[in-house]
C-alpha cells in the first residue's frame, strides 16, 4: 500500500473519527431542526475553510478550480440557510455533533497545513472525497428523513444534489492528482 | 405575404370560428414563438438539455438552484446566474450550439437553431 494511500486513509479516518465521536455524543438522526441547521451550516463552513487552505497552499490549477467551486457553492448554500432561518425568525442551535465536526476539522487542518506541493494536493483531494461521502451520508440518511420543517427539508434536498456533484468531482480530482 | 384582415370580424359565431381556425392553422405552420423557449438550471442539470428554436429566436436561462451557474458556449455566455436570476440569449443564425456550466462542467446542453 502506498504512502499516499495511507495518508488518504489516515485523513479519512480522522474525519470519520469526528463523526463517530459525535455519534456517541449525539446521534445525528436525533437532532432537532435547529441543531440540524447548525450542523449543516458548520459542515459547509468547514469545507469553505478547507478550500481557503487549498488556495493558500496549492499551485495545481485543477485543485484551485475545485477549491474555488467549493467556496462559491457552499457560501451560496449557507447564505440560503441563513436566509431561511431569518425568515423563520429562528436561531440555529449549537450541539455536540457540530462541535465534533469542528474538532475533526481542526485535527485535519493541523495535519494538512504541514504539507506542501503534490503531497498537499493529494491529501486535500482525498479529504474532500471522504468528507463529501460522509456528509452526504449524514444529510441524506439522518438529516433529511428527520427534519420536520418542510422548507428546511427542501433546502437540504437541494443542497444534497449539489454535494453529490461535489463528491463526483472530488473523485475525479483524486484520480487526476494521483494516489 | 399573408396578412390577417378584419373582414367579417365581430359579425357572429361563424366569423369567430373562421378566425380561430385561421389562428390555429397559423400556429401549426409557424415555428413556436422564440420568447417561449426557457431552459431551467435545476438539480445541477439543464432542463431540457436539448432545445430546438427557430432562427432569430431566443432562449431564456433561469437558475432555480441554490448555487450559481452559467450557460457558456463558444458563441454565448450568460455570465454568472445566481438563484432565481435569468438571462435571455438571442440566436440570430442557424446551427447547433453546445454549452456547459463553467462551474459544474458535467452540466451540458445544446440549442438547435433551424
Interface residues (C-beta under 8 A of the other chain):
Chain A: X69 X72 X73 X76 X77 X80 X155 X158 X159 X161 X162 X165 X168 X169
Chain B: X43 X44 X65 X66 X67 X68 X82 X83 X103 X104 X106
